[in-house]
Amino acid sequence: MSDVTQGLSVLLADTFALYLKTHKYHWNVEGKNFFELHTFFEKLYNEAWEAVDEIAERIRSLGGYAPGSFQEFSQLSTIKDGATQVQAEDMIKDLLAGHEVVIGSAKKVLADAEKVDDAATADFVTARIEAHQKNAWMLKSFLK
């Protein structure tokens, strides 16, 4: 497995873990901003779900095999499960941290792709970085 496909596998696992956590928080958020956060979390998990498929397909287009089990994802991802009963503000902070992890994973893939002149993967992960940076900015806005 090349550094690029290995990095994409980590990015896939991190994105899937963030998807699961975001969906869980969507279901369990409470408080004065319930509706706004419930709706926002839904937007985030839908976007993450689409990204999971795109990342897996990028791995396959490079000749690799995409991980797809909970065991594989738990071994590759550094994003840990969130608690079920968490205050809304702590959910936001946790999701923000998760987006920052995914940005870091994507930046590593970007560096590896640039080393081997893989412009398509570099473009792909640059778009992922941009999406997660925007989501991080929006999450930070809830904390002000």
Secondary structure, DSSP 8 states (H G I E B T S, - for coil): --HHHHHHHHHHHHHHHHHHHHHHHHHH--STTHHHHHHHHHHHHHHHHHHHHHHHHHHHHTT-----SHHHHHHH-------SS--HHHHHHHHHHHHHHHHHHHHHHHHHHHHTT-HHHHHHHHHHHHHHHHHHHHHHHHT-
